[in-house]
Amino acid sequence: MIKRTILLSVSFIILVALLAGCSGQSNTEDTYPNKSVQMIVSFTPGAATDTQARIIAKYAKQYLGQELVIVNKPGGGGQVGWNSFSKVKPDGYTLAAYNLPHIITQPLVNDTAFQLDTFEPIVNWGGDPTVFAVKKDSDIQSLDDLIERAKASPGSITIGNAGKYVGQHLAILLLENAAGIDVEDVPFQGSSEAISSLLGGHTDVISGNLSDIYRLGDQVRPLGIASEERHPFDPSIPTFKEQGYPEVIMSTDRGIAARKGTPEEIIKKLEKAFLQILKDENFVKDMEKAGADLLVMNRQEVIKDLEARSDEYKDLLKSIGVVK
């Protein structure tokens, strides 16, 4: 009888503990977020991703109910920040701004702590075509001029970019392959450093984001944009396609992800809040002022897009001899 009583008591304690644990988890998800949320931006302050992420953060309190704090962790074309993100607790309080193709291509060619499935996509907010540009007073007048010089003196033209195997770097590789040229690509910690190098006269050309080039105004002369058609932000920039290089199509797309393992209810709350931000009229105006083109996708649309892009970028890296 005593043994039976003890067993019943132990069973009751275990049951209460399990119910308390379940209740605690439910309460955590129900009250999320009850403190500020961090978002890792893997590029330098002032770079396009950082600029746009801070515009999103400006509206976070209104729709998320808590502050969104931007944490910059630049380096390695984004690898430093995303490697760090791969180790965070999957509780929804540390998110990451992701960049495509970066989070797909870098694990394919480098030994990274993160993989594509480290990220649970929430929303995609923007698309940013790659643009090649020179300083306004450069003696390189056009894309044809750049290619002629590169053919005459292989490796002599320096092209700055935001890091290895980011979209801007892939655009350089695509042009080298398409035009049969050899240039010296110069990777930086992010686009702001690549811009500073160009404006300081340390590199000849920049392979950068349209949003960055757009904000530089008449300090630079664009040579070509890696999009299917000319962009409404600056229709004067000819595409690589119309200049004889249809293979050179590249952009940097940006979005927000949670860490793999984050509870689905938290992800749903985040998706709802961020989609509301992306539809806010004042937010849209702020992004337009920053030269940021919106490409809004919900979670399911991003998941489908990532699946398609994974195959696309693997084939691209194989075609230019980067991976087997």
URPE-V277652 format. One record per pair of residues at least 12 apart in sequence whose C-alpha atoms are under 7 Angstrom apart, sorted by the first residue. I is the first residue (numbers start at 0). J is the second residue. D is the distance in Angstrom with one decimal. If there is no record, write none. Layout:
# URPE-V277652
i->[I I]
j->[J J]
d->[D D]
This chain:
# URPE-V277652
i->[28 28 31 32 34 35 35 35 35 36 36 36 36 36 36 37 37 37 37 37 37 37 38 38 38 38 38 38 38 38 39 39 39 39 39 39 39 39 40 40 40 40 40 40 40 41 41 41 41 41 41 41 42 42 42 42 42 42 42 43 43 43 43 44 45 46 46 46 47 47 51 53 56 58 62 62 62 63 73 74 75 75 76 76 76 76 76 76 81 82 82 82 85 85 85 89 89 89 89 90 91 91 91 94 94 94 94 95 95 95 96 96 96 96 97 97 97 97 98 98 98 98 99 99 99 100 100 100 101 101 101 102 103 103 104 104 105 108 116 117 117 118 118 118 118 119 119 119 119 120 120 120 120 120 120 121 121 121 121 121 121 121 121 122 122 122 122 122 122 122 123 123 123 123 123 123 123 123 124 124 124 124 124 124 125 125 125 125 125 125 125 126 126 126 126 126 126 126 127 127 127 127 127 127 127 128 128 128 128 128 128 128 128 129 129 129 129 129 129 129 129 129 130 130 130 130 130 130 130 130 131 131 131 131 131 131 131 131 132 132 132 132 132 132 132 133 133 133 133 133 133 134 134 134 134 134 135 135 135 135 141 142 142 146 149 149 149 150 153 153 153 154 154 154 155 155 156 156 156 157 157 157 157 157 157 157 158 158 158 158 158 158 158 158 159 159 159 159 159 159 159 159 160 160 160 160 160 160 160 160 161 161 161 161 161 161 162 162 162 162 163 166 166 166 167 167 170 170 173 173 174 176 177 177 190 193 210 210 213 214 221 222 223 223 223 223 224 224 224 224 225 225 225 225 225 226 226 226 227 227 270]
j->[264 265 265 65 65 65 66 67 68 65 66 67 68 92 93 67 68 69 70 92 93 94 67 68 69 70 93 94 95 96 69 70 71 72 80 94 95 96 69 70 71 72 80 95 96 71 72 73 77 79 80 81 71 72 73 74 77 188 189 71 73 189 191 71 191 189 190 191 210 211 286 69 68 276 272 275 276 272 188 188 162 188 161 162 163 165 188 189 113 111 112 113 112 113 117 258 259 260 261 261 257 261 265 255 256 257 258 255 256 257 253 254 255 256 253 254 255 256 251 252 253 254 251 252 253 165 166 251 164 165 166 115 115 309 164 312 164 322 259 258 259 256 257 258 259 256 257 258 259 255 256 257 298 301 302 255 256 257 266 269 270 297 298 254 255 270 296 297 298 301 253 254 255 294 295 296 297 301 253 254 293 294 295 296 252 253 254 292 293 294 295 250 251 252 253 292 293 294 208 209 210 250 251 252 292 208 209 224 225 226 249 250 251 167 206 207 208 209 224 225 249 250 206 207 208 209 221 223 224 225 204 205 206 207 221 222 223 224 204 205 206 219 220 221 222 203 204 205 219 220 221 197 198 218 219 220 217 218 219 220 222 222 223 180 180 181 182 180 180 181 182 181 182 183 182 183 182 183 203 182 183 184 185 202 203 204 183 184 185 202 203 204 205 206 184 185 186 193 202 204 205 206 185 186 187 190 193 205 206 207 186 187 188 189 190 193 186 187 188 189 186 249 250 251 206 207 247 249 246 247 247 319 244 246 207 205 290 291 290 290 236 236 236 237 238 239 236 237 238 239 238 239 247 248 249 238 248 249 240 248 298]
d->[6.5 6.1 6.9 6.8 6.2 5.1 4.8 6.0 7.0 7.0 6.3 5.0 6.1 4.7 6.0 5.7 4.6 6.0 6.7 6.0 4.8 6.1 6.8 6.1 5.0 5.9 5.7 4.5 5.0 6.6 6.1 4.8 5.9 6.7 6.6 6.2 4.6 6.1 6.7 5.9 4.9 6.2 6.8 6.3 5.4 5.9 4.8 4.6 4.6 6.8 4.5 6.6 6.2 6.2 4.2 6.8 6.1 6.9 5.4 6.3 5.4 5.8 6.8 6.8 6.3 6.7 5.5 5.0 6.6 6.2 6.9 6.9 6.9 6.4 5.3 6.9 6.8 5.4 6.1 4.8 6.0 6.0 5.9 3.9 5.8 6.4 5.9 6.3 6.3 6.6 5.0 5.3 6.6 5.4 6.2 5.1 6.4 5.5 4.5 5.4 6.2 6.2 6.6 6.9 5.8 4.8 6.8 5.7 5.4 6.5 6.8 5.6 4.6 6.4 5.6 5.3 5.8 6.7 6.3 5.6 4.7 6.7 5.4 5.0 6.4 6.3 5.8 6.6 6.4 4.8 6.6 5.9 5.8 6.3 6.3 6.7 6.0 6.8 7.0 6.1 5.2 5.6 6.0 5.3 5.5 5.2 5.0 5.8 5.3 6.2 4.3 6.4 5.8 6.6 6.8 5.6 5.1 6.9 6.7 6.9 5.3 6.7 4.8 5.5 5.6 6.3 5.7 4.9 5.2 6.8 5.8 3.8 6.4 6.7 5.3 5.0 6.7 6.6 5.8 5.1 5.8 5.3 4.7 6.8 5.5 5.2 6.9 5.8 4.2 4.1 6.3 6.5 5.8 4.2 6.4 5.9 6.1 5.3 5.8 5.8 6.6 5.1 4.9 5.9 6.4 6.0 5.6 6.7 5.9 6.1 6.0 3.9 6.2 5.9 6.5 5.5 4.9 5.9 5.9 5.3 5.8 5.1 5.7 5.3 5.9 5.6 6.8 5.7 4.4 6.2 6.7 5.6 4.6 6.3 5.9 5.4 5.5 6.6 5.7 5.4 6.8 6.3 5.4 4.0 5.2 6.4 4.8 6.4 5.5 5.3 6.4 6.8 6.4 6.2 4.3 5.9 6.8 5.5 4.4 5.1 5.4 5.3 6.8 7.0 6.0 6.4 6.4 5.7 6.8 5.1 6.2 5.3 4.3 5.2 6.3 6.8 5.3 6.0 6.3 6.2 4.8 5.8 6.6 5.3 5.3 6.3 6.2 4.8 5.8 6.2 6.1 4.6 5.2 6.5 5.9 4.6 5.9 5.4 6.3 6.3 4.7 6.1 6.2 5.1 6.1 6.4 5.6 6.1 5.3 6.2 5.7 5.0 6.0 4.1 4.6 6.2 4.3 5.2 6.1 6.4 5.9 6.2 5.9 5.6 5.3 5.9 6.2 6.0 6.8 5.6 6.1 6.7 6.4 6.8 6.7 6.9 4.7 5.4 6.2 6.6 6.3 6.8 5.8 5.2 5.1 5.4 6.4 6.2 4.6 5.9 5.9 5.7 5.6 4.5 5.3 6.2 5.3 6.6 6.9 6.8 7.0]
